[in-house]
Amino acid sequence: MIDSRTTRRPDCVTEIRMGNSVLVVSGYFKKDTTTTAADKMARVLEAEAAATQEPTYPA
């Protein structure tokens, strides 16, 4: 079976050591995206802040 997809290098590679093993994780991002990593992280932080926010009670 011939793979017709073009191979591309991963956008990020992380190595994690667990005991005697090394796990290599490759990450790929969408090619045609318009949001940046900073935009995505800002959304994550906003969602986390909203989820952990203390409810306000009237006095």
N, C-alpha and C positions, 0 to 999 in steps of 0.2 A: 504494500500500500504506500503510495507516494503522498506526502503531505503537501498540499498546494498552497498553504499559508506561507507568507514570507516571515522569516524569523527576524526578530528584532531584539536588541539588548534590553534587559530590564531597566526600568527607570530608577529603581533602588534595590539594593541587596543588603540583607541583614543576616549576620551569623550569630546564632545563639548556641552557647555551650550548655549541654545538660549531661552531667556526669562525664562519661567517656565519649559521648556523641556530640557532633557539631551539626546543628540544623541550619541549612541555608535557605532563606526565604527570599524569593524574588518578587518584586512588586511592579505592576504595570499600571499606568494611568491612561485614561481615555485620550486619544489623539486630538479630538476636536472639541475639547472642553474649553469653556470660557472662564470658569472659576479657578482661582489659584489655591494653593495649599493654605495660604493665610486666610482666605475667605472661608474655606471649609473648617479650619480650626476655630475661627471666630464664631461660626454657627454652633460648633460643639460646646465651646465655653459658654455661650449665651444659653443654650439648652440646659447645661449643667447648673448654671446659676439660677435659672428659673425653677428647676426641679428641687433645689436645696434651699430656696428662699423661704424664710419664716413667714407664715401667714400673719397679717396685721389684724388685730381685733380692736373694735371700738372701745373706748374707755368707759 
